[in-house]
Amino acid sequence: MSEAVVERIKRNPKYQELKAKRNRFGWTLTILMLVVYYGYIGLIAFDKEFLARPLGAGVTTLGVPIGMAVIVFTIVITGIYVFRANSEYDAMTRDILKDATK
């Protein structure tokens, strides 16, 4: 890609909008992930008794499904980001490239 095309892309208002939307959404998901992950680690560190409560009459404790929920949450927010990137961000990128290569 030539320098002129790169400069046209950087000056394009659609590119600035794409960067802002992508960064805002990325930081939102990052903060959510940090809250969930460090919340779980905080429970492990400060409230072991809560996580050690057995579920029913078995040997499985409450910490196991909560830990699994952290993993599932990670997969879900990754899927949300990929869906948004493939639909909204890719369409915006195509428009930006089309404008820049005219």
C-alpha positions as CSV (number, residue, x, y, z in Angstrom):
1,M,0.0,0.0,0.0
2,S,1.4,3.3,-1.0
3,E,2.1,6.2,1.4
4,A,-0.5,8.3,-0.3
5,V,-3.2,5.7,0.3
6,V,-2.2,5.3,4.0
7,E,-2.4,9.0,4.5
8,R,-5.9,9.2,2.9
9,I,-7.0,6.4,5.2
10,K,-5.6,8.1,8.3
11,R,-7.4,11.4,7.3
12,N,-10.7,9.7,6.5
13,P,-13.4,10.5,9.2
14,K,-14.8,7.0,8.8
15,Y,-11.4,5.6,9.9
16,Q,-11.4,7.8,12.9
17,E,-14.9,6.6,13.7
18,L,-13.8,3.0,13.3
19,K,-10.9,3.4,15.6
20,A,-13.0,5.1,18.2
21,K,-15.8,2.5,18.1
22,R,-13.3,-0.4,18.1
23,N,-11.2,1.0,21.0
24,R,-14.3,1.9,23.1
25,F,-15.8,-1.6,22.6
26,G,-12.5,-3.3,23.2
27,W,-11.9,-1.4,26.5
28,T,-15.4,-2.1,27.6
29,L,-15.0,-5.9,27.1
30,T,-11.5,-5.7,28.7
31,I,-12.9,-4.0,31.8
32,L,-15.7,-6.6,32.1
33,M,-13.2,-9.4,31.8
34,L,-11.0,-8.0,34.4
35,V,-13.9,-7.5,36.8
36,V,-15.1,-11.1,36.3
37,Y,-11.6,-12.6,36.5
38,Y,-10.3,-10.6,39.5
39,G,-13.6,-10.9,41.2
40,Y,-13.2,-14.7,41.1
41,I,-9.6,-14.4,42.3
42,G,-10.8,-12.1,45.0
43,L,-13.3,-14.7,46.1
44,I,-10.6,-17.3,46.2
45,A,-8.3,-15.0,48.3
46,F,-10.8,-13.5,50.7
47,D,-13.9,-15.8,50.9
48,K,-12.7,-19.4,50.7
49,E,-15.6,-20.5,52.8
50,F,-18.1,-19.3,50.3
51,L,-16.5,-21.1,47.4
52,A,-16.0,-24.2,49.6
53,R,-19.8,-24.7,50.1
54,P,-20.9,-28.0,48.7
55,L,-23.6,-28.2,46.0
56,G,-26.2,-30.6,47.3
57,A,-25.0,-33.8,48.8
58,G,-22.1,-34.3,46.5
59,V,-18.5,-33.3,46.7
60,T,-18.6,-30.5,44.1
61,T,-18.3,-27.1,45.7
62,L,-19.7,-23.7,44.6
63,G,-16.2,-22.7,43.3
64,V,-16.3,-25.2,40.4
65,P,-19.4,-23.8,38.6
66,I,-18.3,-20.2,39.3
67,G,-14.9,-21.0,37.8
68,M,-16.5,-22.6,34.8
69,A,-18.7,-19.5,34.4
70,V,-15.6,-17.4,34.2
71,I,-14.4,-19.6,31.4
72,V,-17.7,-19.5,29.6
73,F,-17.9,-15.7,30.1
74,T,-14.5,-15.4,28.4
75,I,-15.7,-17.5,25.4
76,V,-19.0,-15.5,25.1
77,I,-17.3,-12.1,25.1
78,T,-14.8,-13.3,22.6
79,G,-17.7,-14.4,20.4
80,I,-19.4,-11.1,20.8
81,Y,-16.3,-9.3,19.7
82,V,-15.7,-11.5,16.7
83,F,-19.4,-11.1,15.7
84,R,-19.2,-7.4,15.9
85,A,-15.8,-7.3,14.1
86,N,-17.0,-9.5,11.3
87,S,-20.2,-7.5,10.8
88,E,-19.8,-3.9,11.7
89,Y,-16.0,-3.3,11.6
90,D,-15.3,-5.3,8.5
91,A,-18.0,-3.4,6.6
92,M,-16.5,-0.1,7.8
93,T,-13.0,-1.2,6.8
94,R,-14.3,-2.1,3.3
95,D,-15.9,1.4,2.9
96,I,-12.7,3.1,4.1
97,L,-10.5,1.2,1.7
98,K,-12.9,1.9,-1.2
99,D,-12.8,5.6,-0.4
100,A,-9.0,5.6,-0.1
101,T,-8.3,3.8,-3.4
102,K,-10.6,5.9,-5.6
